[in-house]
Amino acid sequence: MKRQFFTKQGLCRFLSTLETTEENFVTIYIKPDYFPDYINGLSLEPKCAIYADEIKGLINTEAIIRTANKYGTGAAIFWNEDGNKYVVLPPFPIGENRVSTGKPDTSALRKLLEKRYVTGVMLVAWGSYALGVFESDELVASKTGTGWIHKKHKKGGSSQKRFARRTEEQRKDFLRKVSNRIEEKFEGFAFDHIFFGGNRLIIKPLLHECKYLQSKAHKISPRVLDVRYADREAMVNSLREITKSLVFTF
């Protein structure tokens, strides 16, 4: 099994190569909420019956299940009995369950890649944040900022406890500040998706603090962006990470 990340342009080239083949494939599209259950019911699809067990075995591996849950976008499967098999985890959710045979059916992925998305980005670490709104590939709104938070006090005793209480209050103040900035920058946009990146431990308390995000919880991607810094450079570059697809080749 080979794993390869593709940019938006790279996935388009991959699909173009598939479209030129004359070989027979089984093509399967699976919506996020139906993965992998839809695959496990493939015996109900007569046109896939002869491949059903092999396809189930391919999909129900720990690496595929774990990564598909992380992406939360469903999957596209291109199954060739005698050649390569591909599992594509796209950057945005697949909108339908579908099975076809014959030449590879790339239409659903093409449609997904061609859509113009409105995407919100929140990069947050303790002491810094970067917010951005992308309309397709264009950054149309952004905000960065900082907040002072004491580092951990290494000495013990009452001094350590006092610093811990102060740090906790500073973190609460910082989260309130970030929450207010999110509402100011994101209000008025009709988001297709919102992505979080930075310190994973901040997600839960930030959601608890920010009523705006609570109202948009269904728009927040389960995929957390792996970024080291919460600054403007990381935010601008985040779109490249957001639009990456992951392709497994067997």
QUIFEN-V637081 format. One record per backbone hydrogen bond with DSSP energy under -0.5 kcal/mol. NH is the residue of the N-H (numbers start at 1). CO is the residue of the C=O. If there is no record, write none. Layout:
NH_CO / NH_CO
//
This chain:
2_249 / 4_247 / 6_245 / 11_7 / 12_8 / 13_9 / 14_10 / 15_11 / 16_12 / 17_13 / 18_14 / 19_15 / 20_16 / 20_17 / 21_18 / 25_102 / 26_79 / 27_25 / 27_100 / 28_77 / 29_98 / 30_75 / 32_94 / 34_31 / 35_32 / 38_34 / 39_36 / 40_36 / 41_37 / 41_38 / 42_39 / 44_41 / 45_42 / 46_44 / 48_45 / 49_45 / 49_46 / 51_48 / 52_48 / 52_49 / 55_51 / 56_52 / 57_53 / 58_54 / 59_55 / 60_56 / 61_59 / 65_61 / 66_62 / 67_63 / 68_64 / 69_65 / 70_66 / 71_67 / 72_68 / 75_30 / 76_88 / 77_28 / 78_86 / 79_26 / 79_77 / 80_78 / 80_84 / 81_79 / 86_78 / 87_248 / 88_76 / 89_87 / 89_246 / 90_88 / 94_73 / 98_29 / 100_27 / 102_25 / 106_104 / 110_106 / 111_107 / 112_108 / 113_109 / 114_110 / 115_111 / 117_115 / 119_117 / 119_134 / 120_193 / 121_132 / 122_195 / 123_130 / 124_122 / 124_197 / 125_128 / 127_125 / 128_125 / 129_145 / 130_123 / 131_143 / 132_121 / 133_141 / 134_119 / 135_138 / 136_117 / 136_134 / 138_135 / 140_133 / 140_138 / 141_133 / 143_131 / 145_129 / 147_127 / 154_152 / 159_156 / 160_156 / 161_157 / 162_158 / 163_159 / 164_160 / 165_161 / 166_162 / 167_163 / 168_164 / 169_165 / 170_166 / 171_167 / 172_168 / 173_169 / 174_170 / 175_171 / 176_172 / 177_173 / 178_174 / 179_175 / 180_176 / 181_177 / 182_178 / 183_179 / 184_180 / 185_181 / 186_182 / 187_183 / 189_186 / 191_189 / 192_118 / 193_118 / 194_219 / 195_120 / 197_122 / 198_225 / 199_124 / 200_198 / 202_199 / 203_200 / 204_200 / 205_201 / 206_202 / 207_203 / 208_204 / 209_205 / 210_206 / 211_209 / 214_210 / 215_211 / 216_212 / 216_213 / 217_214 / 219_216 / 220_216 / 220_217 / 221_194 / 224_222 / 225_196 / 225_223 / 227_225 / 231_229 / 235_231 / 236_232 / 237_233 / 238_234 / 238_235 / 239_236 / 240_237 / 241_237 / 242_238 / 243_239 / 244_241 / 245_6 / 246_89 / 247_4 / 248_87 / 248_246 / 249_2 / 250_85
//
